[in-house]
Amino acid sequence: MILRGHGIEIDLPGGWEGRIFRRGHGAPTLHAATFPLPHADGEFGSYATARMPAGGAFLTLTEYHPGKGLEPGRGLFRSSALPLPLRHDRFHPRTLLVGRRGQAGFQHFFTMGGRPFCLYAVVKRAHGSLGAAGHPHLGGINGVLRSLRVVSRAHHPG
């Protein structure tokens, strides 16, 4: 299923759910997960990750507004690509916005199409597994992220 909005496009495989939204004057955010997403949530999916089932995966891509020292392509946002494929050893419980038993997170700041973003991904180990290693959806996360397309700010002003 192709998900498209606010100059962001991604292809979600069967069994994934997603949405692209923007609150008020906020920047666009994409949520995608292997489980039902709550109807309302923050940019980094605190409600979604609280409800994540064992073996579940969640990712968010949140855009930031340039200005006040934030420049696309510089500093924290200097990377111009996602570090694909994401490997299990890049996920860690200390990377979580909200630490939860059995979960591990990954985050990466980058600029694509002149637009600054943060990718935040969370996996929850399946019952009996040792964490992100061999996570059943890590390949799916990588596939979803490989499909990411961003329209440049010059062609998509907001």
TORMAR-92924 format. One record per atom (N, C-alpha, C, O): residue number from 1; residue in one letter; x, y, z. Coordinates in nm, 3 decimals. Example, Ala and Ser with C-alpha at 12.3 -4.5 7.8 and 13.67 -1.06 7.14 Angstrom:
     k   r      east     north        up
     1   A     1.319    -0.569     0.780
     1   A     1.230    -0.450     0.780
     1   A     1.320    -0.330     0.780
     1   A     1.424    -0.332     0.846
     2   S     1.285    -0.225     0.708
     2   S     1.367    -0.106     0.714
     2   S     1.290     0.003     0.787
     2   S     1.341     0.114     0.804
# end
This chain:
     k   r      east     north        up
     1   M     0.085    -0.117     0.000
     1   M     0.000     0.000     0.000
     1   M     0.089     0.123     0.000
     1   M     0.175     0.139     0.087
     2   I     0.070     0.211    -0.097
     2   I     0.144     0.336    -0.104
     2   I     0.077     0.437    -0.012
     2   I    -0.043     0.462    -0.021
     3   L     0.156     0.495     0.076
     3   L     0.109     0.599     0.167
     3   L     0.176     0.729     0.124
     3   L     0.299     0.734     0.112
     4   R     0.097     0.834     0.100
     4   R     0.151     0.957     0.045
     4   R     0.083     1.077     0.110
     4   R    -0.039     1.080     0.125
     5   G     0.164     1.177     0.148
     5   G     0.109     1.300     0.203
     5   G     0.221     1.394     0.245
     5   G     0.328     1.350     0.287
     6   H     0.196     1.523     0.235
     6   H     0.290     1.626     0.278
     6   H     0.429     1.610     0.217
     6   H     0.530     1.641     0.281
     7   G     0.434     1.561     0.093
     7   G     0.561     1.547     0.025
     7   G     0.643     1.426     0.069
     7   G     0.762     1.418     0.041
     8   I     0.578     1.332     0.139
     8   I     0.643     1.209     0.184
     8   I     0.566     1.092     0.123
     8   I     0.443     1.091     0.120
     9   E     0.641     0.993     0.075
     9   E     0.578     0.873     0.019
     9   E     0.653     0.751     0.067
     9   E     0.776     0.750     0.075
    10   I     0.577     0.647     0.101
    10   I     0.636     0.523     0.150
    10   I     0.545     0.407     0.109
    10   I     0.424     0.425     0.096
    11   D     0.603     0.291     0.090
    11   D     0.527     0.173     0.052
    11   D     0.523     0.078     0.170
    11   D     0.627     0.030     0.216
    12   L     0.403     0.050     0.220
    12   L     0.387    -0.039     0.335
    12   L     0.344    -0.178     0.288
    12   L     0.251    -0.191     0.209
    13   P     0.412    -0.281     0.336
    13   P     0.374    -0.418     0.299
    13   P     0.246    -0.461     0.369
    13   P     0.200    -0.394     0.461
    14   G     0.189    -0.573     0.326
    14   G     0.073    -0.629     0.392
    14   G     0.100    -0.651     0.539
    14   G     0.210    -0.692     0.576
    15   G     0.003    -0.625     0.623
    15   G     0.019    -0.642     0.767
    15   G     0.070    -0.518     0.838
    15   G     0.076    -0.516     0.961
    16   W     0.106    -0.414     0.763
    16   W     0.151    -0.288     0.821
    16   W     0.037    -0.187     0.812
    16   W    -0.047    -0.193     0.722
    17   E     0.036    -0.094     0.906
    17   E    -0.060     0.015     0.907
    17   E     0.020     0.145     0.915
    17   E     0.127     0.147     0.976
    18   G    -0.031     0.252     0.856
    18   G     0.043     0.377     0.864
    18   G    -0.043     0.498     0.835
    18   G    -0.156     0.487     0.788
    19   R     0.014     0.613     0.863
    19   R    -0.050     0.740     0.831
    19   R     0.055     0.851     0.831
    19   R     0.158     0.842     0.898
    20   I     0.024     0.954     0.756
    20   I     0.107     1.074     0.754
    20   I     0.017     1.187     0.799
    20   I    -0.093     1.204     0.745
    21   F     0.062     1.263     0.897
    21   F    -0.022     1.368     0.952
    21   F     0.062     1.491     0.986
    21   F     0.185     1.488     0.986
    22   R    -0.009     1.596     1.013
    22   R     0.054     1.722     1.054
    22   R    -0.044     1.791     1.147
    22   R    -0.161     1.809     1.113
    23   R     0.004     1.830     1.262
    23   R    -0.083     1.899     1.359
    23   R    -0.064     2.050     1.348
    23   R     0.048     2.100     1.356
    24   G    -0.174     2.121     1.331
    24   G    -0.169     2.267     1.328
    24   G    -0.057     2.317     1.237
    24   G    -0.055     2.289     1.118
    25   H     0.035     2.391     1.297
    25   H     0.148     2.446     1.223
    25   H     0.271     2.359     1.235
    25   H     0.380     2.400     1.196
    26   G     0.254     2.239     1.289
    26   G     0.367     2.147     1.304
    26   G     0.414     2.093     1.170
    26   G     0.351     2.114     1.066
    27   A     0.524     2.024     1.176
    27   A     0.582     1.963     1.056
    27   A     0.522     1.824     1.035
    27   A     0.470     1.765     1.130
    28   P     0.528     1.772     0.913
    28   P     0.472     1.640     0.884
    28   P     0.541     1.528     0.962
    28   P     0.661     1.533     0.991
    29   T     0.461     1.427     0.995
    29   T     0.510     1.307     1.065
    29   T     0.447     1.184     1.000
    29   T     0.328     1.184     0.965
    30   L     0.527     1.081     0.984
    30   L     0.481     0.952     0.935
    30   L     0.488     0.853     1.049
    30   L     0.589     0.847     1.120
    31   H     0.383     0.775     1.068
    31   H     0.384     0.662     1.161
    31   H     0.355     0.537     1.079
    31   H     0.267     0.537     0.992
    32   A     0.428     0.429     1.107
    32   A     0.402     0.300     1.044
    32   A     0.430     0.192     1.147
    32   A     0.523     0.204     1.227
    33   A     0.348     0.087     1.146
    33   A     0.363    -0.019     1.247
    33   A     0.306    -0.150     1.195
    33   A     0.229    -0.155     1.099
    34   T     0.347    -0.257     1.262
    34   T     0.298    -0.391     1.231
    34   T     0.177    -0.426     1.315
    34   T     0.137    -0.542     1.320
    35   F     0.118    -0.328     1.380
    35   F     0.002    -0.347     1.467
    35   F    -0.087    -0.224     1.453
    35   F    -0.042    -0.122     1.399
    36   P    -0.212    -0.228     1.500
    36   P    -0.301    -0.113     1.487
    36   P    -0.248     0.009     1.561
    36   P    -0.209     0.001     1.678
    37   L    -0.248     0.121     1.492
    37   L    -0.202     0.247     1.550
    37   L    -0.317     0.317     1.622
    37   L    -0.431     0.311     1.576
    38   P    -0.289     0.385     1.734
    38   P    -0.394     0.464     1.799
    38   P    -0.432     0.582     1.708
    38   P    -0.350     0.627     1.627
    39   H    -0.553     0.631     1.722
    39   H    -0.599     0.739     1.636
    39   H    -0.527     0.870     1.662
    39   H    -0.509     0.950     1.570
    40   A    -0.487     0.894     1.783
    40   A    -0.414     1.016     1.817
    40   A    -0.287     0.977     1.892
    40   A    -0.290     0.893     1.982
    41   D    -0.178     1.038     1.854
    41   D    -0.050     1.006     1.918
    41   D     0.046     1.121     1.894
    41   D     0.023     1.204     1.807
    42   G     0.152     1.126     1.972
    42   G     0.256     1.225     1.953
    42   G     0.347     1.187     1.837
    42   G     0.338     1.077     1.783
    43   E     0.433     1.280     1.801
    43   E     0.522     1.257     1.688
    43   E     0.606     1.130     1.703
    43   E     0.633     1.062     1.604
    44   F     0.646     1.099     1.824
    44   F     0.734     0.984     1.844
    44   F     0.661     0.859     1.895
    44   F     0.724     0.765     1.942
    45   G     0.528     0.860     1.885
    45   G     0.448     0.740     1.904
    45   G     0.447     0.682     2.044
    45   G     0.450     0.559     2.059
    46   S     0.444     0.764     2.146
    46   S     0.443     0.714     2.284
    46   S     0.325     0.622     2.313
    46   S     0.341     0.522     2.382
    47   Y     0.207     0.655     2.260
    47   Y     0.090     0.570     2.282
    47   Y     0.103     0.440     2.204
    47   Y     0.072     0.332     2.255
    48   A     0.150     0.450     2.080
    48   A     0.165     0.330     1.997
    48   A     0.264     0.233     2.060
    48   A     0.236     0.114     2.070
    49   T     0.379     0.283     2.102
    49   T     0.480     0.194     2.158
    49   T     0.436     0.136     2.293
    49   T     0.482     0.029     2.332
    50   A     0.347     0.207     2.364
    50   A     0.294     0.153     2.490
    50   A     0.204     0.033     2.464
    50   A     0.188    -0.054     2.550
    51   R     0.144     0.027     2.345
    51   R     0.051    -0.081     2.309
    51   R     0.115    -0.186     2.218
    51   R     0.048    -0.280     2.175
    52   M     0.243    -0.171     2.190
    52   M     0.310    -0.260     2.095
    52   M     0.310    -0.404     2.145
    52   M     0.350    -0.430     2.258
    53   P     0.265    -0.497     2.061
    53   P     0.266    -0.638     2.101
    53   P     0.407    -0.698     2.088
    53   P     0.493    -0.643     2.020
    54   A     0.427    -0.811     2.152
    54   A     0.553    -0.884     2.137
    54   A     0.575    -0.913     1.990
    54   A     0.484    -0.956     1.920
    55   G     0.697    -0.889     1.943
    55   G     0.730    -0.910     1.803
    55   G     0.691    -0.794     1.713
    55   G     0.710    -0.801     1.592
    56   G     0.636    -0.686     1.771
    56   G     0.591    -0.572     1.692
    56   G     0.703    -0.478     1.653
    56   G     0.812    -0.480     1.711
    57   A     0.675    -0.395     1.553
    57   A     0.769    -0.294     1.506
    57   A     0.694    -0.164     1.480
    57   A     0.579    -0.167     1.434
    58   F     0.758    -0.053     1.509
    58   F     0.700     0.080     1.490
    58   F     0.809     0.171     1.437
    58   F     0.924     0.161     1.478
    59   L     0.772     0.260     1.345
    59   L     0.867     0.362     1.305
    59   L     0.795     0.493     1.282
    59   L     0.679     0.497     1.244
    60   T     0.869     0.600     1.308
    60   T     0.819     0.733     1.282
    60   T     0.926     0.811     1.209
    60   T     1.046     0.795     1.234
    61   L     0.882     0.895     1.120
    61   L     0.968     0.987     1.050
    61   L     0.909     1.123     1.075
    61   L     0.799     1.153     1.027
    62   T     0.979     1.206     1.148
    62   T     0.928     1.337     1.186
    62   T     1.015     1.446     1.126
    62   T     1.138     1.445     1.140
    63   E     0.951     1.539     1.058
    63   E     1.024     1.651     0.998
    63   E     1.037     1.762     1.101
    63   E     0.953     1.778     1.189
    64   Y     1.143     1.839     1.088
    64   Y     1.167     1.954     1.174
    64   Y     1.162     2.081     1.090
    64   Y     1.196     2.078     0.972
    65   H     1.121     2.191     1.151
    65   H     1.120     2.320     1.084
    65   H     1.260     2.380     1.093
    65   H     1.315     2.392     1.203
    66   P     1.320     2.419     0.979
    66   P     1.449     2.488     0.984
    66   P     1.435     2.624     1.052
    66   P     1.327     2.682     1.055
    67   G     1.546     2.672     1.105
    67   G     1.548     2.802     1.170
    67   G     1.597     2.789     1.314
    67   G     1.608     2.679     1.367
    68   K     1.625     2.902     1.375
    68   K     1.673     2.905     1.513
    68   K     1.793     2.812     1.533
    68   K     1.800     2.739     1.632
    69   G     1.886     2.815     1.437
    69   G     2.006     2.733     1.447
    69   G     1.997     2.598     1.379
    69   G     2.100     2.533     1.360
    70   L     1.878     2.554     1.343
    70   L     1.863     2.426     1.274
    70   L     1.873     2.450     1.124
    70   L     1.789     2.518     1.064
    71   E     1.977     2.393     1.063
    71   E     1.996     2.406     0.919
    71   E     1.999     2.267     0.857
    71   E     2.079     2.183     0.897
    72   P     1.914     2.243     0.758
    72   P     1.920     2.114     0.689
    72   P     2.060     2.091     0.633
    72   P     2.123     2.182     0.579
    73   G     2.108     1.968     0.646
    73   G     2.240     1.934     0.593
    73   G     2.357     1.973     0.682
    73   G     2.472     1.956     0.643
    74   R     2.329     2.027     0.801
    74   R     2.437     2.070     0.891
    74   R     2.413     2.017     1.031
    74   R     2.301     1.985     1.070
    75   G     2.522     2.008     1.107
    75   G     2.514     1.966     1.246
    75   G     2.447     1.830     1.260
    75   G     2.482     1.735     1.190
    76   L     2.352     1.821     1.350
    76   L     2.281     1.696     1.376
    76   L     2.215     1.639     1.249
    76   L     2.199     1.518     1.237
    77   F     2.178     1.726     1.156
    77   F     2.108     1.685     1.034
    77   F     2.200     1.676     0.912
    77   F     2.152     1.681     0.798
    78   R     2.332     1.664     0.934
    78   R     2.426     1.665     0.820
    78   R     2.419     1.540     0.733
    78   R     2.450     1.546     0.614
    79   S     2.378     1.427     0.789
    79   S     2.367     1.305     0.710
    79   S     2.264     1.325     0.600
    79   S     2.160     1.388     0.621
    80   S     2.294     1.271     0.482
    80   S     2.200     1.287     0.370
    80   S     2.132     1.156     0.334
    80   S     2.067     1.146     0.230
    81   A     2.147     1.055     0.420
    81   A     2.089     0.925     0.387
    81   A     2.054     0.848     0.514
    81   A     2.102     0.878     0.623
    82   L     1.969     0.750     0.496
    82   L     1.940     0.656     0.604
    82   L     2.049     0.549     0.603
    82   L     2.093     0.508     0.495
    83   P     2.093     0.504     0.718
    83   P     2.200     0.403     0.724
    83   P     2.144     0.262     0.703
    83   P     2.141     0.179     0.794
    84   L     2.101     0.236     0.580
    84   L     2.037     0.108     0.549
    84   L     2.139     0.005     0.502
    84   L     2.236     0.041     0.436
    85   P     2.119    -0.119     0.534
    85   P     2.008    -0.171     0.615
    85   P     2.032    -0.144     0.764
    85   P     2.146    -0.145     0.811
    86   L     1.923    -0.121     0.837
    86   L     1.933    -0.112     0.982
    86   L     1.963    -0.252     1.033
    86   L     1.898    -0.349     0.992
    87   R     2.060    -0.263     1.119
    87   R     2.098    -0.393     1.175
    87   R     2.051    -0.401     1.320
    87   R     2.034    -0.298     1.387
    88   H     2.031    -0.521     1.368
    88   H     1.981    -0.542     1.504
    88   H     2.073    -0.480     1.608
    88   H     2.025    -0.436     1.713
    89   D     2.204    -0.475     1.583
    89   D     2.296    -0.421     1.684
    89   D     2.290    -0.269     1.694
    89   D     2.357    -0.212     1.781
    90   R     2.214    -0.202     1.609
    90   R     2.196    -0.057     1.618
    90   R     2.077    -0.020     1.708
    90   R     2.058     0.097     1.740
    91   F     1.998    -0.120     1.748
    91   F     1.883    -0.097     1.836
    91   F     1.926    -0.119     1.980
    91   F     1.997    -0.214     2.011
    92   H     1.882    -0.029     2.068
    92   H     1.921    -0.039     2.208
    92   H     1.812     0.017     2.298
    92   H     1.744     0.113     2.261
    93   P     1.792    -0.041     2.417
    93   P     1.691     0.013     2.510
    93   P     1.718     0.157     2.553
    93   P     1.623     0.230     2.582
    94   R     1.843     0.200     2.557
    94   R     1.874     0.338     2.599
    94   R     1.836     0.441     2.493
    94   R     1.837     0.561     2.522
    95   T     1.803     0.397     2.374
    95   T     1.766     0.489     2.266
    95   T     1.616     0.521     2.268
    95   T     1.571     0.606     2.192
    96   L     1.541     0.454     2.352
    96   L     1.397     0.473     2.358
    96   L     1.359     0.608     2.420
    96   L     1.423     0.654     2.514
    97   L     1.256     0.669     2.365
    97   L     1.200     0.791     2.424
    97   L     1.143     0.757     2.562
    97   L     1.164     0.830     2.658
    98   V     1.070     0.646     2.569
    98   V     1.015     0.595     2.695
    98   V     1.061     0.450     2.707
    98   V     1.022     0.365     2.626
    99   G     1.144     0.421     2.806
    99   G     1.194     0.285     2.824
    99   G     1.082     0.189     2.863
    99   G     1.007     0.214     2.957
   100   R     1.073     0.081     2.789
   100   R     0.972    -0.022     2.818
   100   R     1.035    -0.160     2.805
   100   R     1.116    -0.185     2.716
   101   R     0.997    -0.246     2.894
   101   R     1.051    -0.382     2.900
   101   R     1.038    -0.452     2.763
   101   R     0.930    -0.453     2.703
   102   G     1.147    -0.510     2.717
   102   G     1.147    -0.587     2.594
   102   G     1.161    -0.505     2.467
   102   G     1.168    -0.561     2.358
   103   Q     1.167    -0.371     2.479
   103   Q     1.177    -0.286     2.360
   103   Q     1.319    -0.234     2.342
   103   Q     1.395    -0.218     2.438
   104   A     1.354    -0.208     2.216
   104   A     1.481    -0.147     2.180
   104   A     1.453    -0.045     2.070
   104   A     1.364    -0.065     1.987
   105   G     1.530     0.063     2.070
   105   G     1.505     0.169     1.973
   105   G     1.627     0.207     1.893
   105   G     1.740     0.172     1.926
   106   F     1.601     0.281     1.787
   106   F     1.704     0.333     1.698
   106   F     1.660     0.472     1.657
   106   F     1.541     0.495     1.632
   107   Q     1.755     0.566     1.649
   107   Q     1.720     0.697     1.595
   107   Q     1.834     0.750     1.510
   107   Q     1.951     0.723     1.534
   108   H     1.794     0.828     1.409
   108   H     1.891     0.882     1.315
   108   H     1.836     1.014     1.262
   108   H     1.721     1.021     1.219
   109   F     1.917     1.119     1.266
   109   F     1.880     1.250     1.214
   109   F     1.946     1.265     1.078
   109   F     2.062     1.228     1.060
   110   F     1.873     1.321     0.982
   110   F     1.927     1.334     0.847
   110   F     1.848     1.439     0.769
   110   F     1.745     1.488     0.816
   111   T     1.898     1.473     0.651
   111   T     1.830     1.567     0.562
   111   T     1.807     1.497     0.429
   111   T     1.898     1.437     0.373
   112   M     1.684     1.506     0.379
   112   M     1.650     1.448     0.249
   112   M     1.565     1.550     0.175
   112   M     1.468     1.602     0.230
   113   G     1.602     1.580     0.051
   113   G     1.527     1.679    -0.026
   113   G     1.530     1.816     0.038
   113   G     1.435     1.893     0.024
   114   G     1.639     1.848     0.108
   114   G     1.650     1.978     0.176
   114   G     1.563     1.989     0.301
   114   G     1.547     2.098     0.355
   115   R     1.508     1.876     0.346
   115   R     1.417     1.875     0.461
   115   R     1.479     1.794     0.574
   115   R     1.519     1.679     0.552
   116   P     1.487     1.850     0.696
   116   P     1.548     1.778     0.809
   116   P     1.447     1.686     0.878
   116   P     1.334     1.724     0.905
   117   F     1.492     1.562     0.905
   117   F     1.406     1.460     0.964
   117   F     1.477     1.386     1.077
   117   F     1.600     1.385     1.086
   118   C     1.395     1.324     1.162
   118   C     1.443     1.225     1.257
   118   C     1.367     1.096     1.230
   118   C     1.244     1.095     1.225
   119   L     1.442     0.989     1.212
   119   L     1.384     0.856     1.203
   119   L     1.396     0.794     1.342
   119   L     1.504     0.795     1.401
   120   Y     1.287     0.741     1.392
   120   Y     1.286     0.674     1.522
   120   Y     1.213     0.542     1.501
   120   Y     1.097     0.541     1.458
   121   A     1.280     0.432     1.531
   121   A     1.220     0.299     1.514
   121   A     1.228     0.223     1.645
   121   A     1.327     0.234     1.718
   122   V     1.125     0.145     1.674
   122   V     1.119     0.066     1.797
   122   V     1.076    -0.075     1.761
   122   V     0.984    -0.095     1.681
   123   V     1.143    -0.173     1.819
   123   V     1.102    -0.313     1.806
   123   V     1.083    -0.370     1.946
   123   V     1.149    -0.329     2.041
   124   K     0.992    -0.463     1.955
   124   K     0.970    -0.533     2.082
   124   K     0.998    -0.680     2.057
   124   K     0.945    -0.741     1.965
   125   R     1.083    -0.734     2.141
   125   R     1.121    -0.873     2.118
   125   R     1.001    -0.965     2.125
   125   R     0.906    -0.944     2.200
   126   A     1.010    -1.068     2.044
   126   A     0.908    -1.171     2.045
   126   A     0.928    -1.257     2.170
   126   A     1.040    -1.263     2.222
   127   H     0.826    -1.321     2.216
   127   H     0.838    -1.407     2.334
   127   H     0.949    -1.507     2.313
   127   H     0.952    -1.578     2.212
   128   G     1.041    -1.513     2.408
   128   G     1.150    -1.610     2.402
   128   G     1.271    -1.565     2.322
   128   G     1.371    -1.637     2.318
   129   S     1.265    -1.447     2.256
   129   S     1.380    -1.402     2.178
   129   S     1.473    -1.319     2.265
   129   S     1.439    -1.284     2.379
   130   L     1.589    -1.289     2.213
   130   L     1.691    -1.216     2.289
   130   L     1.697    -1.068     2.256
   130   L     1.794    -1.002     2.293
   131   G     1.600    -1.014     2.191
   131   G     1.600    -0.872     2.160
   131   G     1.583    -0.848     2.011
   131   G     1.513    -0.923     1.943
   132   A     1.649    -0.742     1.961
   132   A     1.634    -0.705     1.821
   132   A     1.699    -0.806     1.727
   132   A     1.663    -0.814     1.610
   133   A     1.795    -0.884     1.778
   133   A     1.862    -0.983     1.692
   133   A     1.759    -1.081     1.639
   133   A     1.686    -1.145     1.715
   134   G     1.753    -1.094     1.509
   134   G     1.659    -1.185     1.447
   134   G     1.514    -1.141     1.460
   134   G     1.423    -1.224     1.447
   135   H     1.491    -1.014     1.486
   135   H     1.354    -0.964     1.501
   135   H     1.275    -0.995     1.374
   135   H     1.326    -0.974     1.264
   136   P     1.152    -1.045     1.388
   136   P     1.076    -1.087     1.271
   136   P     1.044    -0.974     1.173
   136   P     1.015    -1.001     1.056
   137   H     1.048    -0.848     1.218
   137   H     1.010    -0.737     1.129
   137   H     1.126    -0.648     1.089
   137   H     1.104    -0.545     1.025
   138   L     1.249    -0.682     1.124
   138   L     1.361    -0.596     1.089
   138   L     1.374    -0.584     0.937
   138   L     1.401    -0.476     0.885
   139   G     1.356    -0.694     0.866
   139   G     1.357    -0.689     0.719
   139   G     1.246    -0.601     0.665
   139   G     1.266    -0.529     0.567
   140   G     1.129    -0.607     0.727
   140   G     1.017    -0.523     0.686
   140   G     1.045    -0.375     0.709
   140   G     1.012    -0.292     0.625
   141   I     1.106    -0.344     0.822
   141   I     1.144    -0.204     0.849
   141   I     1.238    -0.155     0.740
   141   I     1.220    -0.046     0.686
   142   N     1.339    -0.236     0.707
   142   N     1.434    -0.196     0.603
   142   N     1.365    -0.180     0.468
   142   N     1.397    -0.087     0.394
   143   G     1.273    -0.269     0.435
   143   G     1.201    -0.257     0.309
   143   G     1.117    -0.131     0.303
   143   G     1.115    -0.062     0.201
   144   V     1.048    -0.101     0.411
   144   V     0.967     0.021     0.418
   144   V     1.057     0.142     0.401
   144   V     1.025     0.232     0.323
   145   L     1.169     0.146     0.471
   145   L     1.257     0.263     0.463
   145   L     1.324     0.276     0.326
   145   L     1.350     0.387     0.281
   146   R     1.351     0.164     0.260
   146   R     1.407     0.172     0.123
   146   R     1.308     0.235     0.025
   146   R     1.349     0.292    -0.076
   147   S     1.180     0.224     0.055
   147   S     1.078     0.280    -0.035
   147   S     1.053     0.429    -0.012
   147   S     0.977     0.491    -0.086
   148   L     1.115     0.487     0.090
   148   L     1.090     0.627     0.126
   148   L     1.129     0.722     0.012
   148   L     1.239     0.714    -0.043
   149   R     1.038     0.811    -0.019
   149   R     1.063     0.918    -0.116
   149   R     1.017     1.048    -0.050
   149   R     0.912     1.054     0.014
   150   V     1.098     1.152    -0.066
   150   V     1.066     1.283    -0.010
   150   V     1.076     1.386    -0.122
   150   V     1.177     1.393    -0.191
   151   V     0.971     1.464    -0.138
   151   V     0.970     1.574    -0.234
   151   V     1.049     1.688    -0.172
   151   V     1.029     1.721    -0.055
   152   S     1.137     1.749    -0.249
   152   S     1.221     1.856    -0.194
   152   S     1.136     1.975    -0.151
   152   S     1.026     1.996    -0.202
   153   R     1.188     2.051    -0.059
   153   R     1.118     2.169    -0.009
   153   R     1.087     2.267    -0.121
   153   R     0.984     2.335    -0.117
   154   A     1.175     2.274    -0.221
   154   A     1.152     2.365    -0.332
   154   A     1.024     2.327    -0.409
   154   A     0.956     2.414    -0.463
   155   H     0.992     2.197    -0.413
   155   H     0.874     2.151    -0.483
   155   H     0.755     2.125    -0.391
   155   H     0.642     2.104    -0.436
   156   H     0.782     2.128    -0.262
   156   H     0.676     2.106    -0.162
   156   H     0.700     2.204    -0.047
   156   H     0.773     2.170     0.046
   157   P     0.642     2.322    -0.050
   157   P     0.671     2.425     0.050
   157   P     0.623     2.395     0.191
   157   P     0.668     2.462     0.283
   158   G     0.536     2.300     0.213
   158   G     0.492     2.278     0.349
   158   G     0.418     2.154     0.359
   158   G     0.373     2.118     0.468
# end
